[in-house]
Amino acid sequence: MQSRGDPRVHFVMNLLLSAAFVYMLLRGLEFLDVVAFSLVRFAIGTLLLMAITHVVTQ
């Protein structure tokens, strides 16, 4: 039987990758003048993406 790994490592990896993706997405949308970048949008987007990723991978 394979080990699923340390959940703390999964959490940190999910946090960093989600934050990087949301940052690039918001910067791209800001470049296109679709939406302005803000820390609130960044935090909410990161948390939502982390939640979705967690649900999908379980």
Backbone as XML, in Angstrom:
<?xml version="1.0"?>
<chain id="A" units="angstrom">
  <residue number="1" name="MET">
    <atom name="N" x="0.837" y="-1.169" z="0.000"/>
    <atom name="CA" x="0.000" y="0.000" z="0.000"/>
    <atom name="C" x="0.888" y="1.241" z="0.000"/>
  </residue>
  <residue number="2" name="GLN">
    <atom name="N" x="0.536" y="2.249" z="-0.816"/>
    <atom name="CA" x="1.324" y="3.459" z="-0.917"/>
    <atom name="C" x="0.905" y="4.471" z="0.142"/>
  </residue>
  <residue number="3" name="SER">
    <atom name="N" x="1.893" y="5.254" z="0.566"/>
    <atom name="CA" x="1.619" y="6.332" z="1.505"/>
    <atom name="C" x="1.063" y="7.537" z="0.745"/>
  </residue>
  <residue number="4" name="ARG">
    <atom name="N" x="0.111" y="8.221" z="1.341"/>
    <atom name="CA" x="-0.476" y="9.409" z="0.711"/>
    <atom name="C" x="0.348" y="10.650" z="0.999"/>
  </residue>
  <residue number="5" name="GLY">
    <atom name="N" x="1.355" y="10.545" z="1.839"/>
    <atom name="CA" x="2.206" y="11.683" z="2.153"/>
    <atom name="C" x="1.684" y="12.480" z="3.333"/>
  </residue>
  <residue number="6" name="ASP">
    <atom name="N" x="2.471" y="13.464" z="3.696"/>
    <atom name="CA" x="2.142" y="14.312" z="4.843"/>
    <atom name="C" x="1.116" y="15.362" z="4.417"/>
  </residue>
  <residue number="7" name="PRO">
    <atom name="N" x="-0.038" y="15.431" z="5.068"/>
    <atom name="CA" x="-1.057" y="16.403" z="4.674"/>
    <atom name="C" x="-0.599" y="17.852" z="4.838"/>
  </residue>
  <residue number="8" name="ARG">
    <atom name="N" x="0.342" y="18.102" z="5.749"/>
    <atom name="CA" x="0.854" y="19.471" z="5.907"/>
    <atom name="C" x="1.616" y="19.911" z="4.665"/>
  </residue>
  <residue number="9" name="VAL">
    <atom name="N" x="2.351" y="18.988" z="4.065"/>
    <atom name="CA" x="3.087" y="19.299" z="2.834"/>
    <atom name="C" x="2.105" y="19.549" z="1.699"/>
  </residue>
  <residue number="10" name="HIS">
    <atom name="N" x="1.062" y="18.753" z="1.621"/>
    <atom name="CA" x="0.027" y="18.943" z="0.591"/>
    <atom name="C" x="-0.639" y="20.305" z="0.748"/>
  </residue>
  <residue number="11" name="PHE">
    <atom name="N" x="-0.915" y="20.698" z="1.995"/>
    <atom name="CA" x="-1.554" y="21.988" z="2.251"/>
    <atom name="C" x="-0.665" y="23.138" z="1.786"/>
  </residue>
  <residue number="12" name="VAL">
    <atom name="N" x="0.613" y="23.084" z="2.134"/>
    <atom name="CA" x="1.532" y="24.162" z="1.755"/>
    <atom name="C" x="1.716" y="24.210" z="0.241"/>
  </residue>
  <residue number="13" name="MET">
    <atom name="N" x="1.839" y="23.049" z="-0.393"/>
    <atom name="CA" x="1.970" y="23.022" z="-1.858"/>
    <atom name="C" x="0.714" y="23.575" z="-2.518"/>
  </residue>
  <residue number="14" name="ASN">
    <atom name="N" x="-0.443" y="23.204" z="-2.012"/>
    <atom name="CA" x="-1.707" y="23.710" z="-2.550"/>
    <atom name="C" x="-1.780" y="25.223" z="-2.377"/>
  </residue>
  <residue number="15" name="LEU">
    <atom name="N" x="-1.376" y="25.720" z="-1.215"/>
    <atom name="CA" x="-1.387" y="27.156" z="-0.950"/>
    <atom name="C" x="-0.479" y="27.906" z="-1.922"/>
  </residue>
  <residue number="16" name="LEU">
    <atom name="N" x="0.750" y="27.453" z="-2.076"/>
    <atom name="CA" x="1.709" y="28.150" z="-2.938"/>
    <atom name="C" x="1.307" y="28.098" z="-4.412"/>
  </residue>
  <residue number="17" name="LEU">
    <atom name="N" x="0.892" y="26.938" z="-4.879"/>
    <atom name="CA" x="0.511" y="26.815" z="-6.292"/>
    <atom name="C" x="-0.782" y="27.578" z="-6.593"/>
  </residue>
  <residue number="18" name="SER">
    <atom name="N" x="-1.736" y="27.538" z="-5.684"/>
    <atom name="CA" x="-2.978" y="28.283" z="-5.878"/>
    <atom name="C" x="-2.708" y="29.782" z="-5.873"/>
  </residue>
  <residue number="19" name="ALA">
    <atom name="N" x="-1.872" y="30.229" z="-4.940"/>
    <atom name="CA" x="-1.541" y="31.651" z="-4.870"/>
    <atom name="C" x="-0.824" y="32.114" z="-6.131"/>
  </residue>
  <residue number="20" name="ALA">
    <atom name="N" x="0.103" y="31.311" z="-6.634"/>
    <atom name="CA" x="0.826" y="31.686" z="-7.855"/>
    <atom name="C" x="-0.128" y="31.776" z="-9.042"/>
  </residue>
  <residue number="21" name="PHE">
    <atom name="N" x="-1.035" y="30.821" z="-9.155"/>
    <atom name="CA" x="-1.970" y="30.816" z="-10.268"/>
    <atom name="C" x="-2.910" y="32.017" z="-10.208"/>
  </residue>
  <residue number="22" name="VAL">
    <atom name="N" x="-3.462" y="32.285" z="-9.025"/>
    <atom name="CA" x="-4.387" y="33.412" z="-8.871"/>
    <atom name="C" x="-3.659" y="34.731" z="-9.116"/>
  </residue>
  <residue number="23" name="TYR">
    <atom name="N" x="-2.418" y="34.840" z="-8.656"/>
    <atom name="CA" x="-1.634" y="36.059" z="-8.881"/>
    <atom name="C" x="-1.459" y="36.310" z="-10.384"/>
  </residue>
  <residue number="24" name="MET">
    <atom name="N" x="-1.048" y="35.270" z="-11.117"/>
    <atom name="CA" x="-0.867" y="35.432" z="-12.566"/>
    <atom name="C" x="-2.186" y="35.747" z="-13.259"/>
  </residue>
  <residue number="25" name="LEU">
    <atom name="N" x="-3.265" y="35.099" z="-12.833"/>
    <atom name="CA" x="-4.576" y="35.347" z="-13.425"/>
    <atom name="C" x="-5.020" y="36.786" z="-13.195"/>
  </residue>
  <residue number="26" name="LEU">
    <atom name="N" x="-4.896" y="37.264" z="-11.954"/>
    <atom name="CA" x="-5.314" y="38.635" z="-11.665"/>
    <atom name="C" x="-4.438" y="39.662" z="-12.373"/>
  </residue>
  <residue number="27" name="ARG">
    <atom name="N" x="-3.141" y="39.406" z="-12.442"/>
    <atom name="CA" x="-2.256" y="40.340" z="-13.153"/>
    <atom name="C" x="-2.598" y="40.374" z="-14.642"/>
  </residue>
  <residue number="28" name="GLY">
    <atom name="N" x="-2.915" y="39.230" z="-15.215"/>
    <atom name="CA" x="-3.315" y="39.183" z="-16.619"/>
    <atom name="C" x="-4.616" y="39.921" z="-16.861"/>
  </residue>
  <residue number="29" name="LEU">
    <atom name="N" x="-5.581" y="39.723" z="-15.977"/>
    <atom name="CA" x="-6.856" y="40.431" z="-16.107"/>
    <atom name="C" x="-6.685" y="41.930" z="-15.887"/>
  </residue>
  <residue number="30" name="GLU">
    <atom name="N" x="-5.762" y="42.313" z="-15.011"/>
    <atom name="CA" x="-5.488" y="43.730" z="-14.812"/>
    <atom name="C" x="-4.825" y="44.322" z="-16.056"/>
  </residue>
  <residue number="31" name="PHE">
    <atom name="N" x="-3.939" y="43.571" z="-16.678"/>
    <atom name="CA" x="-3.286" y="44.026" z="-17.903"/>
    <atom name="C" x="-4.309" y="44.261" z="-19.015"/>
  </residue>
  <residue number="32" name="LEU">
    <atom name="N" x="-5.342" y="43.420" z="-19.050"/>
    <atom name="CA" x="-6.396" y="43.552" z="-20.045"/>
    <atom name="C" x="-7.479" y="44.548" z="-19.620"/>
  </residue>
  <residue number="33" name="ASP">
    <atom name="N" x="-7.306" y="45.188" z="-18.505"/>
    <atom name="CA" x="-8.269" y="46.150" z="-17.948"/>
    <atom name="C" x="-9.643" y="45.527" z="-17.701"/>
  </residue>
  <residue number="34" name="VAL">
    <atom name="N" x="-9.652" y="44.291" z="-17.266"/>
    <atom name="CA" x="-10.903" y="43.612" z="-16.942"/>
    <atom name="C" x="-11.237" y="43.801" z="-15.467"/>
  </residue>
  <residue number="35" name="VAL">
    <atom name="N" x="-10.227" y="43.671" z="-14.611"/>
    <atom name="CA" x="-10.423" y="43.796" z="-13.171"/>
    <atom name="C" x="-9.141" y="44.353" z="-12.559"/>
  </residue>
  <residue number="36" name="ALA">
    <atom name="N" x="-9.288" y="45.120" z="-11.496"/>
    <atom name="CA" x="-8.124" y="45.670" z="-10.809"/>
    <atom name="C" x="-7.604" y="44.666" z="-9.779"/>
  </residue>
  <residue number="37" name="PHE">
    <atom name="N" x="-6.293" y="44.586" z="-9.669"/>
    <atom name="CA" x="-5.676" y="43.697" z="-8.685"/>
    <atom name="C" x="-5.837" y="44.294" z="-7.292"/>
  </residue>
  <residue number="38" name="SER">
    <atom name="N" x="-6.248" y="43.465" z="-6.338"/>
    <atom name="CA" x="-6.290" y="43.884" z="-4.941"/>
    <atom name="C" x="-5.959" y="42.668" z="-4.076"/>
  </residue>
  <residue number="39" name="LEU">
    <atom name="N" x="-5.475" y="42.956" z="-2.885"/>
    <atom name="CA" x="-5.125" y="41.862" z="-1.975"/>
    <atom name="C" x="-6.357" y="41.071" z="-1.545"/>
  </residue>
  <residue number="40" name="VAL">
    <atom name="N" x="-7.499" y="41.738" z="-1.470"/>
    <atom name="CA" x="-8.732" y="41.039" z="-1.089"/>
    <atom name="C" x="-9.115" y="40.034" z="-2.177"/>
  </residue>
  <residue number="41" name="ARG">
    <atom name="N" x="-9.086" y="40.464" z="-3.444"/>
    <atom name="CA" x="-9.388" y="39.535" z="-4.540"/>
    <atom name="C" x="-8.372" y="38.394" z="-4.581"/>
  </residue>
  <residue number="42" name="PHE">
    <atom name="N" x="-7.108" y="38.735" z="-4.338"/>
    <atom name="CA" x="-6.053" y="37.722" z="-4.332"/>
    <atom name="C" x="-6.303" y="36.688" z="-3.233"/>
  </residue>
  <residue number="43" name="ALA">
    <atom name="N" x="-6.609" y="37.146" z="-2.026"/>
    <atom name="CA" x="-6.838" y="36.227" z="-0.907"/>
    <atom name="C" x="-8.073" y="35.368" z="-1.133"/>
  </residue>
  <residue number="44" name="ILE">
    <atom name="N" x="-9.166" y="35.986" z="-1.580"/>
    <atom name="CA" x="-10.402" y="35.231" z="-1.820"/>
    <atom name="C" x="-10.199" y="34.225" z="-2.945"/>
  </residue>
  <residue number="45" name="GLY">
    <atom name="N" x="-9.561" y="34.642" z="-4.018"/>
    <atom name="CA" x="-9.301" y="33.731" z="-5.135"/>
    <atom name="C" x="-8.435" y="32.558" z="-4.725"/>
  </residue>
  <residue number="46" name="THR">
    <atom name="N" x="-7.403" y="32.833" z="-3.925"/>
    <atom name="CA" x="-6.522" y="31.763" z="-3.463"/>
    <atom name="C" x="-7.274" y="30.776" z="-2.591"/>
  </residue>
  <residue number="47" name="LEU">
    <atom name="N" x="-8.083" y="31.281" z="-1.663"/>
    <atom name="CA" x="-8.848" y="30.388" z="-0.790"/>
    <atom name="C" x="-9.863" y="29.562" z="-1.573"/>
  </residue>
  <residue number="48" name="LEU">
    <atom name="N" x="-10.535" y="30.193" z="-2.532"/>
    <atom name="CA" x="-11.508" y="29.444" z="-3.348"/>
    <atom name="C" x="-10.823" y="28.354" z="-4.170"/>
  </residue>
  <residue number="49" name="LEU">
    <atom name="N" x="-9.701" y="28.694" z="-4.785"/>
    <atom name="CA" x="-8.991" y="27.698" z="-5.593"/>
    <atom name="C" x="-8.457" y="26.571" z="-4.720"/>
  </residue>
  <residue number="50" name="MET">
    <atom name="N" x="-7.969" y="26.906" z="-3.521"/>
    <atom name="CA" x="-7.510" y="25.857" z="-2.608"/>
    <atom name="C" x="-8.661" y="24.925" z="-2.216"/>
  </residue>
  <residue number="51" name="ALA">
    <atom name="N" x="-9.821" y="25.495" z="-1.941"/>
    <atom name="CA" x="-10.977" y="24.676" z="-1.568"/>
    <atom name="C" x="-11.405" y="23.770" z="-2.712"/>
  </residue>
  <residue number="52" name="ILE">
    <atom name="N" x="-11.469" y="24.327" z="-3.916"/>
    <atom name="CA" x="-11.859" y="23.519" z="-5.082"/>
    <atom name="C" x="-10.868" y="22.399" z="-5.311"/>
  </residue>
  <residue number="53" name="THR">
    <atom name="N" x="-9.571" y="22.725" z="-5.225"/>
    <atom name="CA" x="-8.536" y="21.705" z="-5.420"/>
    <atom name="C" x="-8.641" y="20.615" z="-4.365"/>
  </residue>
  <residue number="54" name="HIS">
    <atom name="N" x="-8.900" y="20.992" z="-3.138"/>
    <atom name="CA" x="-9.026" y="20.012" z="-2.065"/>
    <atom name="C" x="-10.201" y="19.079" z="-2.311"/>
  </residue>
  <residue number="55" name="VAL">
    <atom name="N" x="-11.335" y="19.639" z="-2.706"/>
    <atom name="CA" x="-12.530" y="18.821" z="-2.945"/>
    <atom name="C" x="-12.308" y="17.873" z="-4.125"/>
  </residue>
  <residue number="56" name="VAL">
    <atom name="N" x="-11.713" y="18.366" z="-5.188"/>
    <atom name="CA" x="-11.524" y="17.552" z="-6.389"/>
    <atom name="C" x="-10.538" y="16.415" z="-6.155"/>
  </residue>
  <residue number="57" name="THR">
    <atom name="N" x="-9.503" y="16.642" z="-5.336"/>
    <atom name="CA" x="-8.482" y="15.618" z="-5.146"/>
    <atom name="C" x="-8.820" y="14.626" z="-4.052"/>
  </residue>
  <residue number="58" name="GLN">
    <atom name="N" x="-9.914" y="14.812" z="-3.331"/>
    <atom name="CA" x="-10.269" y="13.866" z="-2.264"/>
    <atom name="C" x="-11.079" y="12.720" z="-2.797"/>
  </residue>
</chain>
